[in-house]
């Protein structure tokens, strides 16, 4: 059977996603930011409860 394409035009190659290294670096930055915030909040709580 002959297949007629739904859209005419120049065929393009599929779009590629971000590079795996960039994704890992972004996840690492998010992890560092999360733990920095967690340590800051923990330090704040310790100082609030110890200042009696």
N, CA and C atoms as an extended XYZ file, in Angstrom:
156
Properties=species:S:1:pos:R:3:atomname:S:1:resname:S:1:resid:I:1 pbc="F F F"
N         0.829       -1.194        0.000 N   UNK     1
C         0.000        0.000        0.000 CA  UNK     1
C         0.866        1.247        0.000 C   UNK     1
N         0.425        2.226       -0.711 N   UNK     2
C         1.148        3.486       -0.787 CA  UNK     2
C         0.708        4.380        0.371 C   UNK     2
N         1.686        4.913        1.086 N   UNK     3
C         1.381        5.817        2.199 CA  UNK     3
C         1.615        7.251        1.745 C   UNK     3
N         0.618        8.079        1.907 N   UNK     4
C         0.723        9.489        1.553 CA  UNK     4
C         1.010       10.263        2.842 C   UNK     4
N         2.092       11.037        2.867 N   UNK     5
C         2.399       11.776        4.104 CA  UNK     5
C         1.322       12.828        4.382 C   UNK     5
N         1.034       13.019        5.649 N   UNK     6
C         0.002       13.970        6.041 CA  UNK     6
C         0.455       15.404        5.790 C   UNK     6
N         1.724       15.681        6.001 N   UNK     7
C         2.263       17.024        5.812 CA  UNK     7
C         3.419       16.943        4.826 C   UNK     7
N         3.372       17.745        3.798 N   UNK     8
C         4.472       17.777        2.850 CA  UNK     8
C         5.571       18.683        3.350 C   UNK     8
N         6.746       18.529        2.837 N   UNK     9
C         7.843       19.404        3.215 CA  UNK     9
C         9.122       18.620        3.396 C   UNK     9
N        10.138       19.331        3.797 N   UNK    10
C        11.451       18.716        3.972 CA  UNK    10
C        11.465       17.922        5.272 C   UNK    10
N        11.969       16.713        5.189 N   UNK    11
C        12.061       15.875        6.386 CA  UNK    11
C        13.184       16.397        7.275 C   UNK    11
N        12.897       16.490        8.549 N   UNK    12
C        13.916       16.920        9.513 CA  UNK    12
C        14.231       15.764       10.433 C   UNK    12
N        15.449       15.758       10.958 N   UNK    13
C        15.763       14.716       11.923 CA  UNK    13
C        15.119       15.053       13.256 C   UNK    13
N        14.912       14.038       14.067 N   UNK    14
C        14.225       14.217       15.341 CA  UNK    14
C        15.036       15.124       16.260 C   UNK    14
N        14.333       15.923       17.034 N   UNK    15
C        14.990       16.821       17.971 CA  UNK    15
C        15.635       16.009       19.084 C   UNK    15
N        16.843       16.382       19.435 N   UNK    16
C        17.533       15.669       20.510 CA  UNK    16
C        17.344       16.417       21.808 C   UNK    16
N        17.379       15.695       22.890 N   UNK    17
C        17.241       16.302       24.201 CA  UNK    17
C        18.548       16.922       24.659 C   UNK    17
N        18.537       17.413       25.881 N   UNK    18
C        19.754       17.992       26.447 CA  UNK    18
C        20.788       16.897       26.651 C   UNK    18
N        22.017       17.303       26.676 N   UNK    19
C        23.104       16.350       26.865 CA  UNK    19
C        23.011       15.751       28.266 C   UNK    19
N        23.363       14.483       28.419 N   UNK    20
C        23.295       13.851       29.746 CA  UNK    20
C        24.166       14.553       30.782 C   UNK    20
N        25.312       15.076       30.382 N   UNK    21
C        26.187       15.758       31.344 CA  UNK    21
C        25.517       17.022       31.864 C   UNK    21
N        24.822       17.732       30.993 N   UNK    22
C        24.125       18.949       31.423 CA  UNK    22
C        23.002       18.606       32.398 C   UNK    22
N        22.317       17.509       32.148 N   UNK    23
C        21.249       17.088       33.064 CA  UNK    23
C        21.820       16.714       34.432 C   UNK    23
N        22.916       15.985       34.431 N   UNK    24
C        23.534       15.603       35.700 CA  UNK    24
C        24.048       16.826       36.447 C   UNK    24
N        24.606       17.783       35.727 N   UNK    25
C        25.086       19.006       36.379 CA  UNK    25
C        23.923       19.787       36.976 C   UNK    25
N        22.800       19.844       36.272 N   UNK    26
C        21.633       20.552       36.793 CA  UNK    26
C        21.091       19.877       38.048 C   UNK    26
N        21.038       18.549       38.038 N   UNK    27
C        20.577       17.810       39.216 CA  UNK    27
C        21.540       18.026       40.382 C   UNK    27
N        22.838       18.070       40.099 N   UNK    28
C        23.825       18.307       41.158 CA  UNK    28
C        23.650       19.698       41.762 C   UNK    28
N        23.393       20.699       40.929 N   UNK    29
C        23.172       22.056       41.432 CA  UNK    29
C        21.910       22.102       42.292 C   UNK    29
N        20.864       21.421       41.855 N   UNK    30
C        19.643       21.376       42.670 CA  UNK    30
C        19.885       20.690       44.011 C   UNK    30
N        20.665       19.622       44.007 N   UNK    31
C        20.960       18.904       45.252 CA  UNK    31
C        21.763       19.783       46.206 C   UNK    31
N        22.750       20.490       45.684 N   UNK    32
C        23.561       21.374       46.530 CA  UNK    32
C        22.686       22.482       47.102 C   UNK    32
N        21.808       23.052       46.284 N   UNK    33
C        20.928       24.116       46.771 CA  UNK    33
C        19.974       23.592       47.843 C   UNK    33
N        19.463       22.382       47.646 N   UNK    34
C        18.549       21.802       48.635 CA  UNK    34
C        19.251       21.603       49.962 C   UNK    34
N        20.438       21.001       49.940 N   UNK    35
C        21.142       20.724       51.189 CA  UNK    35
C        21.644       22.000       51.849 C   UNK    35
N        22.014       23.003       51.066 N   UNK    36
C        22.415       24.280       51.654 CA  UNK    36
C        21.230       24.916       52.389 C   UNK    36
N        20.057       24.857       51.781 N   UNK    37
C        18.864       25.380       52.442 CA  UNK    37
C        18.506       24.585       53.681 C   UNK    37
N        18.636       23.260       53.597 N   UNK    38
C        18.323       22.423       54.759 CA  UNK    38
C        19.280       22.710       55.915 C   UNK    38
N        20.554       22.868       55.608 N   UNK    39
C        21.525       23.180       56.665 CA  UNK    39
C        21.282       24.573       57.241 C   UNK    39
N        20.911       25.519       56.400 N   UNK    40
C        20.639       26.875       56.891 CA  UNK    40
C        19.442       26.875       57.828 C   UNK    40
N        18.372       26.167       57.440 N   UNK    41
C        17.182       26.107       58.292 CA  UNK    41
C        17.497       25.367       59.589 C   UNK    41
N        18.254       24.275       59.491 N   UNK    42
C        18.639       23.540       60.705 CA  UNK    42
C        19.476       24.391       61.633 C   UNK    42
N        20.415       25.134       61.076 N   UNK    43
C        21.249       26.014       61.888 CA  UNK    43
C        20.408       27.105       62.543 C   UNK    43
N        19.451       27.650       61.807 N   UNK    44
C        18.562       28.675       62.353 CA  UNK    44
C        17.736       28.115       63.512 C   UNK    44
N        17.216       26.923       63.364 N   UNK    45
C        16.412       26.309       64.422 CA  UNK    45
C        17.264       26.039       65.660 C   UNK    45
N        18.480       25.557       65.440 N   UNK    46
C        19.382       25.295       66.586 CA  UNK    46
C        19.663       26.580       67.339 C   UNK    46
N        19.937       27.661       66.610 N   UNK    47
C        20.223       28.936       67.276 CA  UNK    47
C        18.997       29.497       67.983 C   UNK    47
N        17.824       29.293       67.425 N   UNK    48
C        16.617       29.806       68.066 CA  UNK    48
C        16.328       29.073       69.369 C   UNK    48
N        16.526       27.766       69.392 N   UNK    49
C        16.214       26.988       70.586 CA  UNK    49
C        17.313       27.035       71.631 C   UNK    49
N        18.535       27.345       71.210 N   UNK    50
C        19.623       27.390       72.185 CA  UNK    50
C        19.781       28.765       72.836 C   UNK    50
N        19.134       29.787       72.295 N   UNK    51
C        19.227       31.129       72.865 CA  UNK    51
C        18.144       31.307       73.924 C   UNK    51
N        18.286       30.580       75.017 N   UNK    52
C        17.262       30.650       76.057 CA  UNK    52
C        17.660       31.566       77.191 C   UNK    52
